[in-house]
């Protein structure tokens, strides 16, 4: 079994951030289920696909942080006054049935596949506008110029919050997602959480007087209004849950997508044979997005679970009260489940990756993420000829923690004037709508 100290060293150095997959391979071989010290707290890592798949759906592994509140507070993971508050405040992600069922149902309609599919033309329009802005220059940072503003605009419009506040959202979300290692980092997390909670609390106060109180939640024009209606009519969620849900949806709705777009594009740019294949056969795009999700998962580690009783995971006894974390990035590279898992193959036929999770907490936004990913990457390849990495003076810098993605992604391409205007833009909109 690898020494716990070595596990920590490997998880924190720059080599790991640049490429964690050899480290994961070692864990799968030598100790696929083991306790390590993470953020000053003993945490059981689950790294093999079969074990991860089972653990994600095991009801004995609770998502309710109150089951380990004292340990989570010591580790700086619970930073709010409410024991349910892990990162975003009380929400469906960190709850068990029946609360999880009630909260998830409130937003299920907004992410129904038919409604998400109807958003294709608008997502395509946003992507085209962003490409129009960079096409004449021949250079771009895909993070700043494209991958951040695209999903942020989409989620702001879906929620019904001002897109003009996106820079504030980004600052607060980055603080909220910071690893809670040192006391200074925990203070930053608290600041981010309180700023977002204060923002949404004020927004709710402003929106309530203008709402159509006679409309049910599903008849409201946006998710903010629908959740306010759910709060006001029948008490289907309390004020803390209302703010927690809005915070979760905003942060999760854009941060993971930034990394999906950039990780996917980076994989294609580093595998030019796959990029050229995709250019030649754009019908492979849906499969390419699934392979990008598997090959370099935006969410490397699932959110924590707490064992409600002694549980055997992968043949290892995990004591009741233990914090358990499924390492999705490792499970999706497990050779016992995927043929040649370290190969990026956009035609991979058997690809049941776990990047959206599994079980009752399967990602609600998966249909929207798939559409955004397809449009975002497809538009870059269609409209920026000759796109390649713009090599800088040093290696790419990576975000660590439970999310993974480059901090910036400079590219260059053949500069072009203008954009898809008039009839061409109308044609693209029809294609995006599937007509």
C-alpha positions in Angstrom: 0.0 0.0 0.0 1.4 3.5 -0.9 2.5 5.5 2.1 -0.1 8.2 3.0 2.6 10.9 3.0 3.6 9.9 -0.5 0.0 10.1 -1.6 -0.2 13.6 -0.3 3.0 14.7 -1.9 1.9 13.3 -5.2 -1.5 15.0 -5.0 0.0 18.4 -4.3 3.0 18.9 -6.6 3.1 20.4 -10.1 3.8 17.1 -11.8 0.5 15.7 -10.5 -1.5 18.8 -11.6 0.0 18.5 -15.1 -0.8 14.8 -15.4 -2.5 13.0 -12.5 -3.1 9.8 -14.4 0.1 7.9 -13.8 -0.5 8.6 -10.1 -4.0 7.3 -10.3 -2.7 4.1 -12.1 -0.4 3.5 -9.1 -3.3 3.8 -6.7 -5.5 1.4 -8.7 -2.7 -1.2 -8.8 -1.5 -1.0 -5.2 -4.4 0.3 -3.0 -7.6 1.0 -5.0 -9.6 1.7 -1.8 -7.5 3.4 0.9 -7.5 6.2 3.5 -5.4 9.3 2.9 -5.1 12.6 4.6 -6.8 15.2 2.5 -7.2 18.8 3.8 -6.3 17.6 7.2 -9.0 15.0 7.3 -8.9 11.2 6.8 -10.6 10.5 3.5 -11.1 7.1 1.8 -10.3 7.3 -1.9 -12.0 4.9 -4.3 -10.1 4.6 -7.6 -11.2 1.6 -9.6 -14.2 1.8 -12.0 -16.2 -1.1 -10.6 -15.8 0.1 -7.1 -16.6 3.7 -8.1 -19.7 2.7 -10.0 -21.0 0.8 -7.0 -20.1 3.5 -4.4 -21.8 6.3 -6.4 -25.1 4.4 -6.1 -24.7 3.0 -2.6 -27.4 4.5 -0.3 -25.2 3.6 2.7 -22.9 6.4 1.6 -24.8 9.5 2.5 -24.4 12.9 0.9 -25.7 14.7 4.0 -22.7 16.6 5.5 -24.3 16.7 9.0 -23.4 13.1 9.4 -19.7 14.2 9.7 -20.2 17.8 10.6 -17.5 18.1 13.3 -14.8 16.6 11.1 -15.9 18.7 8.0 -15.8 21.9 10.0 -12.3 21.1 11.3 -11.2 20.6 7.7 -12.7 23.8 6.6 -15.2 22.1 4.2 -18.3 23.3 6.1 -17.8 27.1 6.2 -21.3 28.4 6.8 -23.6 28.5 9.9 -25.8 25.7 8.6 -24.5 22.2 9.0 -25.9 21.4 5.6 -23.6 24.0 4.0 -20.8 22.4 2.0 -19.5 24.9 -0.5 -22.8 26.2 -1.9 -25.2 26.1 1.1 -28.0 23.6 1.5 -28.7 22.0 -1.9 -29.7 18.8 -3.7 -26.1 17.8 -4.4 -25.4 17.4 -0.7 -28.6 15.8 0.5 -30.3 12.4 0.7 -33.9 11.4 0.0 -36.5 12.7 0.7 -34.9 16.2 0.7 -32.9 15.3 -2.4 -36.0 14.1 -4.2 -37.9 17.2 -3.4 -35.1 19.7 -4.3 -34.2 17.9 -7.5 -37.8 17.8 -8.7 -38.0 21.6 -8.4 -35.4 22.1 -11.2 -35.9 18.9 -13.2 -38.2 20.6 -15.7 -35.7 23.3 -16.6 -33.1 20.7 -17.6 -35.5 18.3 -19.4 -34.0 17.2 -22.7 -36.7 18.7 -24.8 -36.3 22.2 -23.2 -32.5 22.0 -23.4 -32.6 20.9 -27.1 -34.7 24.0 -27.8 -31.8 26.1 -26.5 -29.4 25.0 -29.3 -30.0 28.0 -31.5 -29.2 30.4 -28.7 -26.1 28.5 -27.6 -24.9 28.5 -31.2 -25.6 32.3 -31.5 -23.5 32.9 -28.3 -20.6 30.7 -29.7 -20.7 32.5 -33.1 -20.6 35.9 -31.4 -17.6 34.9 -29.4 -15.7 33.5 -32.4 -16.6 36.7 -34.4 -14.8 38.7 -31.7 -11.5 36.8 -32.0 -11.5 35.6 -35.6 -9.8 38.7 -37.1 -6.8 38.6 -34.6 -5.6 35.1 -35.3 -5.0 34.4 -31.6 -7.1 33.8 -28.5 -7.0 32.5 -25.0 -9.8 29.9 -25.1 -10.4 30.2 -21.4 -10.9 34.0 -21.2 -12.2 34.6 -24.7 -14.5 31.6 -25.2 -14.8 28.8 -22.7 -15.7 31.1 -19.7 -18.1 33.6 -21.3 -20.1 30.9 -23.3 -21.4 28.7 -20.4 -21.6 31.7 -18.1 -23.9 33.5 -20.5 -26.0 30.4 -21.0 -26.5 29.7 -17.2 -27.2 33.4 -16.5 -29.9 33.5 -19.1 -31.4 30.2 -17.9 -31.4 31.3 -14.3 -32.5 34.8 -15.1 -29.6 36.7 -13.5 -27.8 39.7 -15.2 -25.0 38.5 -17.5 -23.3 41.8 -16.7 -22.5 40.5 -13.2 -20.5 37.5 -14.6 -17.1 38.9 -13.5 -18.3 39.1 -9.9 -19.7 35.6 -10.2 -16.4 34.3 -11.4 -14.4 35.9 -8.6 -16.8 34.5 -5.9 -17.0 31.1 -7.5 -13.2 30.8 -7.7 -13.0 31.7 -4.0 -15.7 29.1 -3.2 -13.9 26.3 -5.0 -10.6 27.0 -3.4 -9.1 24.0 -1.6 -9.6 24.6 2.2 -6.0 23.8 3.2 -4.6 26.8 5.1 -6.7 29.1 7.4 -6.1 31.9 4.7 -7.8 29.7 2.1 -10.7 29.0 4.4 -11.2 32.7 4.9 -11.3 33.2 1.2 -13.9 30.4 0.8 -16.1 32.1 3.5 -15.8 35.4 1.7 -16.9 33.9 -1.6 -19.8 32.0 -0.1 -21.1 35.0 1.8 -20.8 37.2 -1.3 -22.8 34.8 -3.5 -25.4 34.3 -0.7 -25.8 38.0 -0.2 -26.1 38.6 -3.9 -28.9 36.0 -4.3 -30.6 37.1 -1.1 -30.8 40.7 -2.5 -31.9 39.5 -5.9 -34.7 37.5 -4.4 -35.9 40.6 -2.5 -35.8 42.6 -5.7 -37.6 40.1 -7.8 -40.5 39.1 -5.5 -42.6 42.3 -6.0 -42.6 41.9 -9.8 -43.4 38.2 -9.9 -46.7 36.7 -11.2 -47.8 35.1 -8.0 -50.7 33.3 -9.8 -48.2 31.3 -11.9 -46.9 27.9 -10.8 -43.1 27.3 -10.8 -43.1 25.7 -14.2 -44.9 28.7 -15.7 -42.3 31.2 -14.4 -40.0 32.8 -17.0 -36.7 31.7 -15.4 -35.3 29.5 -12.7 -34.8 32.2 -10.2 -38.5 33.1 -10.4 -39.5 29.4 -10.4 -37.5 28.7 -7.2 -38.9 31.9 -5.5 -42.4 30.6 -6.4 -41.6 27.2 -4.9 -40.4 29.0 -1.8 -43.5 31.2 -1.5 -46.1 28.6 -2.5 -46.4 25.7 -0.1 -43.0 26.0 1.4 -41.4 23.4 -0.9 -38.0 24.8 0.0 -36.9 27.1 2.8 -35.0 30.4 2.3 -31.6 28.7 3.0 -32.3 26.0 0.4 -33.5 28.7 -2.1 -30.2 30.6 -1.9 -28.2 27.3 -1.8 -29.8 26.0 -4.9 -29.2 29.2 -6.9 -25.6 29.3 -5.8 -25.1 25.6 -6.8 -26.7 26.1 -10.2 -24.7 29.2 -11.0 -21.3 27.8 -10.0 -21.9 24.2 -11.3 -23.5 25.4 -14.5 -20.4 27.3 -15.7 -17.3 26.1 -13.9 -17.4 22.5 -15.1 -18.3 23.6 -18.6 -15.2 25.8 -18.9 -13.1 22.8 -18.2 -15.0 20.5 -20.5 -14.5 22.8 -23.4 -10.9 23.5 -22.7 -9.9 19.9 -21.8 -11.7 18.7 -24.9 -10.0 21.2 -27.2 -6.6 20.5 -25.6 -7.0 16.8 -26.2 -7.9 17.4 -29.9 -5.0 19.8 -30.4 -2.6 17.3 -28.8 -4.0 14.5 -31.0 -4.0 16.1 -34.5 -5.1 12.8 -36.1 -8.3 12.9 -34.1 -8.8 16.6 -34.8 -8.6 16.1 -38.5 -10.8 13.0 -38.3 -13.4 15.1 -36.5 -13.1 17.9 -39.1 -13.7 15.4 -41.9 -16.5 13.6 -40.1 -18.5 16.1 -37.9 -21.1 13.5 -37.2 -18.5 12.1 -34.7 -18.9 15.1 -32.6 -21.2 13.7 -29.9 -18.9 10.7 -29.4 -15.9 13.1 -29.3 -17.5 15.0 -26.4 -18.1 11.7 -24.5 -14.5 10.7 -25.0 -13.3 14.2 -23.9 -15.3 13.7 -20.7 -13.7 10.3 -20.1 -10.2 11.1 -21.1 -9.7 14.2 -19.0 -12.7 14.6 -16.7 -13.6 18.2 -15.7 -14.7 16.8 -12.3 -11.9 14.6 -11.1 -13.3 13.8 -7.7 -17.0 13.3 -6.8 -18.3 15.3 -3.9 -17.8 13.6 -0.6 -20.0 10.9 0.9 -20.2 9.7 4.5 -20.6 6.0 5.5 -23.7 5.6 7.6 -22.6 2.1 8.7 -19.6 -0.2 8.2 -19.4 -0.7 4.4 -17.2 -3.0 2.3 -15.9 -1.2 -0.8 -13.8 -3.1 -3.2 -13.1 -5.7 -0.6 -12.0 -3.2 2.0 -13.9 -2.5 5.2 -14.7 1.2 5.5 -15.8 2.2 9.0 -19.1 4.0 9.8 -18.6 7.8 9.8 -15.8 7.7 7.3 -15.6 10.3 4.5 -15.5 8.6 1.1 -14.5 10.2 -2.2 -14.8 8.6 -5.6 -11.9 9.5 -7.9 -13.8 9.8 -11.2 -10.6 10.8 -13.1 -9.1 7.4 -12.1 -12.2 5.3 -12.6 -12.5 6.6 -16.2 -8.9 5.5 -17.0 -9.3 2.0 -15.5 -8.0 -0.6 -17.9 -10.3 -3.2 -16.4 -13.2 -1.3 -17.9 -11.8 0.6 -20.9 -9.6 -0.8 -23.7 -6.4 1.2 -23.9 -7.7 3.8 -21.5 -4.8 6.3 -22.0 -5.6 6.6 -25.7 -7.8 9.5 -26.8 -10.2 7.9 -29.4 -13.2 9.9 -30.6 -14.6 6.7 -32.1 -14.6 4.8 -28.9 -17.8 2.7 -29.0 -17.9 1.4 -25.4 -17.7 4.5 -23.2 -19.8 4.4 -20.0 -17.7 7.1 -18.3 -18.6 8.4 -14.9 -18.0 12.1 -15.5 -21.7 12.9 -14.9 -21.8 10.5 -11.9 -24.1 7.6 -11.4 -27.2 6.8 -9.3 -29.7 9.4 -7.9 -27.1 12.1 -8.0 -26.4 11.7 -11.8 -25.7 15.2 -13.1 -29.0 17.1 -13.8 -27.3 19.3 -16.3 -25.8 16.5 -18.4 -28.1 17.2 -21.5 -27.2 20.9 -21.4 -23.5 20.1 -20.9 -23.5 17.8 -23.9 -25.1 20.4 -26.2 -22.8 23.2 -25.0 -19.8 21.0 -25.5 -20.8 19.9 -29.0 -21.6 23.5 -30.1 -18.6 25.0 -28.4 -16.0 22.6 -29.9 -17.8 22.1 -33.2 -17.9 25.9 -33.8 -14.2 26.4 -33.1 -13.2 23.6 -35.5 -15.6 24.8 -38.2 -14.7 28.5 -38.0 -11.1 28.8 -37.0 -9.0 27.0 -39.7 -5.5 25.9 -38.7 -6.1 26.2 -35.0 -3.1 25.0 -33.0 -1.7 25.5 -29.5 0.2 28.9 -29.2 3.2 27.6 -27.3 4.3 30.0 -24.5 7.5 30.2 -22.5 6.5 27.5 -20.1 4.0 24.6 -19.6 0.3 25.1 -19.2 -0.8 26.0 -15.7 -3.6 23.8 -14.3 -6.4 24.3 -11.8 -6.2 21.6 -9.1 -8.7 20.4 -6.5 -11.7 18.3 -7.4 -12.0 20.2 -10.8 -9.4 20.0 -13.5 -8.7 22.3 -16.4 -6.0 24.7 -17.7 -5.9 28.2 -16.2 -5.4 29.5 -19.8 -5.3 27.9 -23.2 -3.6 30.1 -25.8 -4.2 29.2 -29.5 -3.5 30.6 -32.9 -5.2 30.1 -36.2 -5.7 31.7 -39.6 -7.1 35.2 -39.1 -10.4 35.8 -40.8 -12.5 38.9 -41.1 -16.2 39.1 -40.5 -18.4 36.2 -39.2 -21.4 34.1 -40.2 -23.8 36.8 -41.1 -27.1 36.8 -42.9 -28.1 33.7 -44.7 -25.1 31.8 -43.4 -26.0 32.5 -39.8 -29.6 31.5 -40.4 -28.4 28.2 -41.9 -26.2 27.6 -38.9 -29.2 28.3 -36.6 -31.3 25.7 -38.5 -28.5 23.1 -38.2 -28.2 23.8 -34.5 -31.9 23.2 -34.1 -31.6 19.9 -35.9 -33.7 21.0 -38.9 
